[in-house]
């Protein structure tokens, strides 16, 4: 299904925290890592099929929408910066401005969308105008609850990347869902927002990340690596230097290999390439940080392939593992304070200069695996499918997320049109991945 959806906006409402934010928490300093992030939103879509035998879908939608709004208001008391507003590139005014909530009716059935998920259709289920900087400043959190004619539901969430990484988003979804279920056995662990104490902010431009390296016209496709295929892929990736490749390392290496192969074929000459892989640093710092530390705690490794390097799976996995180990050793030595922030700034600046070279292909990989997003039960069961489809034009990007069983991996991959034409027909890729299969509900 790739036609525009018939969407009827039923209401737009600003949801404020159920309790006012205390005065001493009214201003939140951004950390250095927050400052690096571009102004924009992290997208997430959660799909829930119809449950029960109710035929009055309109009444059920009204009931569920009210529950979503009430529980969102309560969750915002814990995640109070999400109801605030961005001030320059230095702080969030936690003034209880509120999160934007949109209720929509989608005049089709959910299964039609899930037969062959289409990127452009999925984007319509996320809140409107999410890529506009002005919207990012006005609303740190935007939610769209889309109710289908069949009784199904899609919850679209866009959360400002200035105050959250994927781990923080997952913590928020877990808190919101538990609040909606009114569970008496679950303890909601409040997040801690104190990144600026660990990575003090500095006087920076709006963003020092080389975002322009991945901006540009691109084609986005979905590929699914089921668990048995990943087992076979891991076996192929084993080497003396990496006898135990992980599923994420193996899938990342294969995707990067096939993307580099496509680029080299289109240019007609060997090319240097850099792969930036986001890494959650909470458990890599000394002392380690709890998972409930909210904000951006993401570092990145930069695996590099020279133009004379062979594109061989085992070698690429070894390169990624080596850089990950060195990354862990370096972060274990980090001490908190201004000196660390200055060192990080210099490293980012040097990386930006290197990656800006026109002779180097720059790729970016983000993994959302093991964040347990499929446990997001608001009271009507766990999601049948979820997607972190990109909403802005970015090229040479791969986003990985668990399949519903937790053992496979879905990859959302964005490449130039020319590279994608070769990539999606790569025989080695298709040996292990299925191109946009149907989602069963």
C-alpha positions as CSV (number, residue, x, y, z in Angstrom):
1,X,0.0,0.0,0.0
2,X,1.7,3.2,-1.2
3,X,-1.1,5.7,-1.7
4,X,-1.9,8.7,0.6
5,X,-3.9,7.6,3.6
6,X,-7.4,9.0,4.2
7,X,-6.6,10.7,7.5
8,X,-9.2,12.6,9.6
9,X,-7.8,14.6,12.4
10,X,-10.2,14.4,15.3
11,X,-8.4,16.6,17.8
12,X,-5.2,18.3,18.7
13,X,-4.5,18.9,22.4
14,X,-1.6,20.0,24.6
15,X,-1.1,17.5,27.4
16,X,0.5,19.0,30.5
17,X,2.1,17.1,33.4
18,X,-0.5,16.0,35.9
19,X,1.5,17.7,38.7
20,X,3.5,21.0,38.2
21,X,7.3,20.7,37.9
22,X,9.0,21.9,41.1
23,X,10.7,25.3,40.9
24,X,14.2,23.9,41.4
25,X,13.8,21.7,38.3
26,X,12.4,24.4,36.0
27,X,15.6,24.8,34.0
28,X,17.6,21.9,32.7
29,X,21.1,22.4,31.4
30,X,21.9,20.4,28.3
31,X,25.0,18.2,28.5
32,X,27.8,18.4,25.9
33,X,26.4,15.3,24.3
34,X,22.9,16.8,24.1
35,X,24.4,19.9,22.5
36,X,25.9,17.8,19.7
37,X,22.6,16.5,18.7
38,X,20.8,18.1,15.8
39,X,17.4,19.8,16.3
40,X,15.0,17.1,15.3
41,X,12.9,14.2,16.6
42,X,13.4,10.5,17.1
43,X,10.5,8.6,15.5
44,X,8.8,5.5,16.7
45,X,5.6,3.7,15.5
46,X,3.9,1.0,17.5
47,X,1.1,-1.0,15.9
48,X,-1.7,-2.7,17.9
49,X,-4.3,-5.0,16.2
50,X,-7.9,-5.1,17.2
51,X,-8.6,-7.0,20.4
52,X,-11.8,-8.6,21.7
53,X,-15.1,-8.8,19.9
54,X,-16.2,-5.1,20.2
55,X,-17.8,-3.9,17.0
56,X,-18.2,-0.3,18.2
57,X,-14.8,0.8,17.2
58,X,-15.5,4.5,17.6
59,X,-16.4,4.1,21.3
60,X,-13.3,1.9,21.9
61,X,-11.2,4.5,20.2
62,X,-12.6,7.3,22.4
63,X,-12.0,5.2,25.5
64,X,-8.4,4.4,24.5
65,X,-7.6,7.9,23.5
66,X,-8.7,9.2,26.9
67,X,-6.5,6.6,28.6
68,X,-3.5,7.5,26.5
69,X,-3.9,11.2,27.3
70,X,-4.4,10.7,31.0
71,X,-1.5,8.3,31.4
72,X,0.7,10.6,29.2
73,X,0.0,13.5,31.6
74,X,1.0,11.3,34.5
75,X,4.2,10.0,32.8
76,X,5.2,13.6,32.0
77,X,5.5,14.3,35.7
78,X,8.5,11.9,35.7
79,X,9.8,13.0,32.3
80,X,9.2,16.7,32.9
81,X,11.7,18.0,30.3
82,X,9.6,16.4,27.6
83,X,6.9,19.0,28.4
84,X,9.4,21.9,28.2
85,X,10.8,24.1,25.5
86,X,14.3,24.3,24.0
87,X,16.2,27.5,24.8
88,X,19.1,28.2,22.4
89,X,21.5,25.2,22.5
90,X,22.1,25.3,26.2
91,X,19.0,24.4,28.2
92,X,15.4,23.2,28.3
93,X,12.8,25.5,30.0
94,X,10.8,22.9,32.0
95,X,7.8,25.2,32.2
96,X,5.1,22.5,31.7
97,X,4.4,23.9,28.2
98,X,3.1,20.4,27.4
99,X,3.4,17.7,24.8
100,X,1.3,17.8,21.6
101,X,-1.3,15.0,21.3
102,X,-3.1,14.3,18.0
103,X,-6.0,11.9,17.6
104,X,-6.7,10.7,14.1
105,X,-9.0,8.3,12.2
106,X,-7.4,6.3,9.4
107,X,-10.0,5.2,6.9
108,X,-8.5,1.8,6.0
109,X,-7.7,-1.4,7.8
110,X,-4.4,-2.0,9.6
111,X,-3.6,-5.3,7.8
112,X,-3.5,-3.4,4.4
113,X,-0.6,-1.3,5.7
114,X,1.2,-4.2,7.2
115,X,1.0,-6.4,4.1
116,X,3.9,-4.6,2.6
117,X,4.9,-1.7,4.8
118,X,5.6,1.4,2.7
119,X,7.9,4.1,4.1
120,X,5.8,7.0,2.7
121,X,2.7,5.6,4.2
122,X,4.3,5.0,7.6
123,X,5.5,8.6,7.7
124,X,1.8,9.7,7.6
125,X,1.2,8.0,10.9
126,X,3.8,10.1,12.6
127,X,2.9,13.6,13.9
128,X,2.9,16.3,11.2
129,X,5.8,18.7,10.5
130,X,8.1,16.8,12.8
131,X,11.2,17.8,10.8
132,X,10.7,21.5,11.2
133,X,13.1,23.2,13.7
134,X,10.3,25.5,14.9
135,X,8.2,22.5,15.8
136,X,11.1,20.9,17.6
137,X,11.5,24.0,19.7
138,X,7.8,24.3,20.6
139,X,7.2,20.6,21.4
140,X,9.8,18.3,22.7
141,X,7.3,15.4,22.5
142,X,4.6,14.9,19.9
143,X,2.2,11.9,19.9
144,X,-0.2,10.8,17.3
145,X,-2.8,8.1,18.1
146,X,-4.2,6.8,14.8
147,X,-7.4,4.6,15.0
148,X,-8.2,2.4,12.0
149,X,-11.6,1.5,10.7
150,X,-11.0,-2.2,11.8
151,X,-10.3,-1.2,15.4
152,X,-6.5,-1.3,15.1
153,X,-4.3,1.4,16.5
154,X,-0.9,3.0,15.6
155,X,0.8,5.1,18.2
156,X,3.3,7.5,16.6
157,X,5.9,9.1,18.9
158,X,8.4,11.9,18.1
159,X,10.8,12.8,20.8
160,X,13.3,15.6,20.6
161,X,16.9,14.2,20.1
162,X,18.1,17.2,22.1
163,X,16.9,15.6,25.4
164,X,16.8,11.9,24.6
165,X,18.5,9.0,23.0
166,X,16.9,5.7,22.0
167,X,17.5,4.3,25.5
168,X,15.7,7.3,27.1
169,X,12.8,6.9,24.6
170,X,12.5,3.3,25.5
171,X,12.4,4.2,29.3
172,X,9.7,6.7,28.6
173,X,7.5,4.3,26.6
174,X,7.9,1.7,29.4
175,X,6.8,4.3,32.0
176,X,3.9,5.5,29.9
177,X,2.6,2.0,29.2
178,X,2.9,0.9,32.9
179,X,1.0,4.1,33.9
180,X,-1.8,3.3,31.4
181,X,-2.1,-0.3,32.7
182,X,-2.4,1.0,36.3
183,X,-0.2,-1.9,37.3
184,X,0.1,-2.2,41.1
185,X,3.0,-4.6,40.9
186,X,5.3,-2.5,38.7
187,X,7.5,0.2,40.2
188,X,8.0,3.2,37.9
189,X,11.6,4.3,38.2
190,X,11.8,8.0,37.7
191,X,14.5,9.2,35.3
192,X,17.5,11.3,36.3
193,X,18.4,14.2,34.2
194,X,21.9,15.4,35.1
195,X,24.0,14.9,32.0
196,X,25.5,18.4,32.3
197,X,27.1,17.4,35.6
198,X,28.9,14.5,33.9
199,X,29.6,16.1,30.5
200,X,29.6,19.9,31.1
201,X,28.3,22.0,28.2
202,X,30.4,24.3,26.1
203,X,29.7,27.3,23.9
204,X,29.0,25.4,20.7
205,X,27.1,26.0,17.4
206,X,23.6,24.5,17.2
207,X,25.2,21.2,16.1
208,X,28.7,20.0,15.6
209,X,27.7,16.6,14.3
210,X,28.4,16.2,10.6
211,X,24.7,15.8,9.8
212,X,25.2,17.2,6.3
213,X,27.3,14.1,5.5
214,X,24.2,12.0,5.5
215,X,21.6,14.5,4.2
216,X,20.5,14.2,0.6
217,X,18.2,12.4,-1.7
218,X,17.9,8.8,-0.8
219,X,15.7,5.7,-1.1
220,X,14.7,3.9,2.1
221,X,14.1,0.1,2.2
222,X,13.3,-2.4,4.9
223,X,15.1,-5.8,5.3
224,X,14.4,-8.5,7.8
225,X,17.0,-10.9,9.1
226,X,15.1,-13.8,10.9
227,X,16.8,-15.7,13.7
228,X,17.8,-18.8,11.7
229,X,19.4,-16.7,9.0
230,X,21.3,-14.7,11.6
231,X,22.7,-17.9,13.1
232,X,24.0,-18.8,9.7
233,X,25.4,-15.3,9.1
234,X,27.2,-15.4,12.5
235,X,28.8,-18.7,11.6
236,X,30.0,-17.2,8.3
237,X,31.5,-14.2,10.2
238,X,33.5,-16.3,12.7
239,X,37.3,-15.8,12.5
240,X,40.3,-16.4,14.7
241,X,40.2,-12.8,15.9
242,X,36.4,-12.8,16.5
243,X,35.3,-16.4,17.4
244,X,32.0,-15.1,18.8
245,X,30.5,-12.4,16.6
246,X,27.2,-10.9,17.9
247,X,24.1,-10.7,15.8
248,X,24.3,-6.9,15.6
249,X,28.0,-7.1,14.6
250,X,27.2,-9.7,11.9
251,X,24.2,-7.9,10.4
252,X,25.9,-4.5,10.5
253,X,29.0,-5.9,8.8
254,X,27.0,-7.5,6.0
255,X,24.9,-4.4,5.4
256,X,28.0,-2.2,5.3
257,X,29.8,-4.6,3.0
258,X,27.0,-4.7,0.5
259,X,26.6,-0.9,0.7
260,X,30.3,-0.3,0.1
261,X,30.2,-2.8,-2.8
262,X,27.4,-0.9,-4.4
263,X,29.2,2.4,-4.0
264,X,32.4,1.1,-5.5
265,X,30.6,-0.4,-8.5
266,X,28.8,2.9,-9.2
267,X,32.0,5.0,-8.9
268,X,33.9,2.5,-10.9
269,X,36.9,2.7,-8.5
270,X,37.7,1.5,-4.9
271,X,36.6,3.9,-2.3
272,X,37.6,4.6,1.3
273,X,34.7,4.3,3.8
274,X,33.9,5.2,7.4
275,X,31.1,3.6,9.5
276,X,30.0,5.6,12.6
277,X,28.2,3.3,15.0
278,X,26.3,4.7,18.0
279,X,27.2,3.1,21.3
280,X,25.3,3.5,24.6
281,X,28.0,4.6,27.1
282,X,26.0,4.3,30.3
283,X,27.6,1.0,31.2
284,X,31.0,1.9,29.8
285,X,31.7,4.8,32.1
286,X,33.5,4.4,35.5
287,X,31.5,4.3,37.6
288,X,28.7,3.0,35.4
289,X,25.4,4.9,35.1
290,X,21.9,3.4,35.7
291,X,19.7,2.9,32.7
292,X,17.3,5.5,34.1
293,X,19.8,8.3,33.4
294,X,17.8,10.4,30.8
295,X,19.3,12.4,28.0
296,X,21.9,11.6,25.4
297,X,24.6,9.1,26.5
298,X,25.8,8.0,23.1
299,X,29.3,7.8,21.9
300,X,30.4,6.5,18.5
301,X,33.1,4.3,17.0
302,X,34.4,5.0,13.6
303,X,35.3,1.8,11.7
304,X,37.3,2.6,8.6
305,X,38.0,0.7,5.4
306,X,40.7,1.8,3.1
307,X,40.3,1.8,-0.7
308,X,42.7,-1.1,-1.0
309,X,40.9,-3.3,1.6
310,X,39.0,-6.3,0.5
311,X,35.3,-6.3,1.3
312,X,35.4,-9.6,3.2
313,X,32.8,-10.3,5.9
314,X,35.2,-11.7,8.5
315,X,37.6,-8.8,8.1
316,X,34.8,-6.2,8.4
317,X,33.5,-7.9,11.6
318,X,37.0,-7.9,13.0
319,X,37.4,-4.2,12.2
320,X,34.2,-3.4,14.0
321,X,35.0,-5.5,17.1
322,X,38.5,-4.0,17.3
323,X,37.1,-0.5,17.3
324,X,34.4,-1.4,19.9
325,X,37.1,-2.8,22.2
326,X,39.2,0.3,21.9
327,X,36.2,2.5,22.4
328,X,35.3,0.7,25.6
329,X,38.9,1.0,26.9
330,X,38.9,4.7,26.2
331,X,35.6,5.4,27.9
332,X,36.6,3.5,30.9
333,X,39.4,6.1,31.4
334,X,37.0,9.0,31.2
335,X,36.8,11.3,34.2
336,X,33.9,13.6,34.5
337,X,34.4,17.4,34.0
338,X,35.5,20.2,31.7
339,X,38.7,18.5,30.5
340,X,36.6,15.5,29.2
341,X,34.2,17.8,27.4
342,X,37.1,19.6,25.7
343,X,38.6,16.3,24.7
344,X,35.3,15.1,23.2
345,X,34.9,18.4,21.3
346,X,38.4,18.0,19.7
347,X,37.6,14.4,18.8
348,X,34.3,15.3,17.1
349,X,36.0,18.2,15.2
350,X,38.8,15.9,14.0
351,X,36.3,13.3,12.9
352,X,34.2,15.9,11.1
353,X,37.3,17.1,9.1
354,X,38.2,13.5,8.2
355,X,34.7,12.4,7.2
356,X,34.1,15.6,5.1
357,X,36.5,14.4,2.4
358,X,34.8,13.8,-0.9
359,X,37.0,10.7,-1.4
360,X,35.4,9.0,1.6
361,X,31.9,7.4,1.8
362,X,30.4,8.1,5.3
363,X,27.9,5.7,6.8
364,X,26.0,5.8,10.0
365,X,24.5,2.9,12.0
366,X,22.1,3.0,15.0
367,X,21.0,-0.1,16.9
368,X,17.8,-0.2,19.0
369,X,18.2,-3.9,19.7
370,X,17.5,-5.1,23.3
371,X,15.5,-2.0,24.3
372,X,12.4,-4.3,24.8
373,X,10.1,-1.9,23.0
374,X,7.8,-4.9,22.2
375,X,6.8,-5.0,25.8
376,X,4.9,-1.7,25.5
377,X,1.5,-2.9,26.7
378,X,-0.9,0.0,27.4
379,X,-3.7,-2.4,28.4
380,X,-4.7,-3.9,25.1
381,X,-1.7,-6.2,24.5
382,X,1.8,-5.9,23.2
383,X,2.4,-4.3,19.7
384,X,2.3,-6.6,16.7
385,X,4.9,-4.5,15.0
386,X,7.0,-1.4,15.5
387,X,9.1,0.7,13.2
388,X,11.6,3.5,13.6
389,X,11.2,4.7,10.1
390,X,13.3,7.8,9.2
391,X,11.3,10.9,8.6
392,X,13.9,13.1,7.0
393,X,16.0,12.5,3.9
394,X,19.2,10.9,5.1
395,X,21.5,8.7,3.0
396,X,24.0,5.9,4.0
397,X,22.0,5.3,7.2
398,X,21.1,2.0,8.7
399,X,18.8,1.6,11.7
400,X,18.5,-1.8,13.4
401,X,15.7,-2.9,15.7
402,X,14.5,-6.3,17.1
403,X,11.9,-8.4,15.4
404,X,8.9,-9.3,17.6
405,X,10.5,-12.6,18.8
406,X,13.5,-10.7,20.0
407,X,16.0,-12.9,18.1
408,X,15.8,-11.4,14.6
409,X,16.7,-7.9,13.4
410,X,14.8,-5.5,11.1
411,X,17.0,-3.0,9.2
412,X,15.7,0.2,7.8
413,X,18.4,1.2,5.2
414,X,18.7,4.5,3.3
415,X,21.0,4.8,0.4
416,X,21.3,6.9,-2.8
417,X,19.0,5.7,-5.5
418,X,21.9,4.4,-7.6
419,X,23.5,2.5,-4.7
420,X,20.1,1.0,-3.5
421,X,19.5,-0.4,-7.0
422,X,22.6,-2.6,-6.6
423,X,22.3,-3.1,-2.9
424,X,18.8,-4.6,-2.9
425,X,19.8,-7.1,-5.6
426,X,23.0,-8.2,-3.9
427,X,22.9,-12.1,-3.7
428,X,24.8,-12.3,-0.5
429,X,22.5,-9.9,1.2
430,X,19.4,-11.8,0.0
431,X,20.9,-15.0,1.2
432,X,20.3,-13.8,4.8
433,X,17.6,-11.1,4.5
434,X,14.1,-10.8,3.2
435,X,13.1,-7.6,1.5
436,X,10.1,-6.0,3.1
437,X,8.1,-9.1,4.1
438,X,4.6,-8.9,5.3
439,X,3.9,-8.4,9.0
440,X,1.7,-11.0,10.6
441,X,-0.9,-9.8,13.2
